[in-house]
């Protein structure tokens, strides 16, 4: 009977019913799901940053091994310094352009091995490409480890979590009382979880004018 009344009512009446009755149960269901799974979000993201950093490091070490030189341990900057000093491949042996090639030539009742000079034209391009990739993978590995360590610090150090949460919250000038109340009532161990919950609420809301409301309900959503 209740559903029949809602279905046959006007659009405005149906919206009022949704906002006053149905929305309460929907919000409780979403909040209950977040309460059980919110800790997984931070751990999954931290694990993702760790995997990304390890992958970048392994790719960098593999690339360094690929262009490994018997003269240097770190091939990238060493080869770059040699090029800057005017030492070409004839002096260093890096990415040779000309090498000796052996091949067999069959003659009547015999096989002869001949040696000729081969031009390796592609090494001209490989040298520049691999050097660029060497420095690029080094940059990616450094940034990935910095990001991983930064988020690990944010999730493990309460003061860092508080600072990060404050930087994300968009609050009007007159709503500082809500900010103080939020951090005063929020347990220290829940700062990281609160950060992700508030961010999810802000994304769903999409309106900065409701920032005080989000902060005021932040402790209740944990």
N, C-alpha and C positions, 0 to 999 in steps of 0.2 A: 504493500500500500504506500509506503514511504517513497520507494523508487518511482511508483506511478505518479505520485504528486510532483516529484522533482522533474520527471520527464515531461509532464504536460504543462509545467509552469513556464514563465517567460525566461528569456535569456538572462536578464538582470537577476531574477530570483534564483536561477540555477547557479550563477556566479556567486551570489551571496551564500548559498548553501554550501558550495564548494569551499569558500574561504573560511566559513565559520565552523563547519563540521568535518568535511572530508579531509581538508588540509591538515587538520590536527593529527589524524591517523597516519597520513602520508609522511609528515614530518617526524613523527615518532618512529616510524619504520626506518627512515633514512638515518636518523640519529642512532638507532640501535645497531644498524649495520656498520656505521662508522665506529661505534664504540668497540665492536668486536674486531674490526679489521684496520683501524687507523694506525696501529703500530707496525703493520706490514708495509705500509707505504714508504716510511722513512728507511726501513731496512732494505727494501727492494731498490730504492734509489741509490743508497749507499753501496749496495752490492753492484749495481750497474756502473757506478763511477769507478769502483775498484777493478771490475772486469775491463772497462775501457782503458784504464791506465796500464794494466798489465798487458793488454793487447798492443797498445802503442809502444810499450817498452820492448816487447818481443819482436815487433816489426822493425824497430830501430836496430836492435842487435843483429837481426837477420840481414838487414841491408848493410850494416857495417861489415858483417862477415862476407857478404857478396862482393864488396869492393875492397876486401882486405888486401893489404900490402905487406910484404915481408919487411919493409923498411919502417913502418909506423904501426902503432896500436890503434889510433883513431884516424881512419883514412880520410874522412871528410875534410876537416880543417887542414890536415897535412898536405893533401893534394892541392887544396886551394892556395896554400902558402907557396907551394912549388910553382904553381901557375903564375902567382903574383911576382915571384922572384925571377921569372923567365926560364925556369927549368922545364923543358918539354919532355915528351915521352921517351926521347932518345937517351936522356940522362937518368930518368927515374924508372922507366919501364911501365908506367901507369897507362893503361888503355893504349896499347901499341897500335900504330897505324899500319906498320909493315912487319910481317913475320915470315918465317920460313915454313913452307908447306912441302911435305913429302908425298909422293904418289908413285904408284908402280906402273911400269910400261912393259907390256909383253912384246917380246921379239921371238923370232924363230928358235924354239927349244930353250928359251931362257926368259927370265923376268928381271927387269932392271928397276931399281929404285932411283927416282930422280928427285931433286930438291930445287924448288923455285921460290921466288919472292911473291908473297900474296899481300894485296892491299886490303886492309880492313877499314873500309870507309865508314861503316856504322859506328865504329868506336869514337868517332868525332862527336856524334850526337849522344851516345851512351854516356860519355864522360860528363857532359853538361846535365843530362837528365838525372843520372844517379847522384850527382853532387847536390842538385836541387832537392831530390827526394830525401837525401841524407839529412840535410838541415831541416827540411819540413817535418820529418818524423821525429827528429830531436825536439823541435818546438811543440809538436802535438803531445809527445810523451811528458814534457815538463808541464804543460798546461793541464793535462789530464791528472797528473799526480797532485798538482796544486789544487785542482777542483775537488779531488777525492779527500785530501787532507783537510781542506776548508770545511766541507760538509760533515766530515767525521767530527771535527771540532765543534761545529754548530749543534750537532745531535748529541754530543757527549758533555759539553760544557754548558751549564745553565745560563751563565752570563752571556755567552755568545748567542745562545738561542733567543734570549730576551732582546739583545741588540738587533738580531736579524728580524725578529717579529716586529719590533718597533719601526724598522725601516720599511717593512712591507705594508703596515697598516696606514691607510690614508684617512687622516682624521682632520676635521676642521679645527680652526683656532679655538672655538668655544667648547670643544668636547674633550679637553685635557682631563677633566674629572673622570670621564669614563676610562681613559687610558690608565690613570693612577689606580682606579678601583679594580680594573681588570688584572693588573700585575700584582696588586695587593692580595686579591682573593685567589689567584691562580697558584696552585702548588708548584714549587720549583721544578720538580721532576716531570711535570706535564708541559713544560714550556715548548719543547719540540713538537709534541703532539698537537698542542694548541695552535702552533704556527701553521701546520698543514690544514687543520680544521678551519681556521679562520680564512685561509687562502681559498679553500674550496667554497666556503660560504660567499666570499667576495666574488669569485668567478660566477657562481650561480646567480648572485644578486645583480652584478654588473652596474651598480649605481653607487657612486661615492657618497651620495647624500645620506645613505643609510649606514655609514660607518659607525656612528655612535651606537646604533642598535646592534650591530654585529659585535662590537666590543662588549656591550652590556650583556649579551647572551653568550659570550665566549666561554665563561666559566661553567655555564649550565650545559653547554654542548659537549663537555668532556666527560 
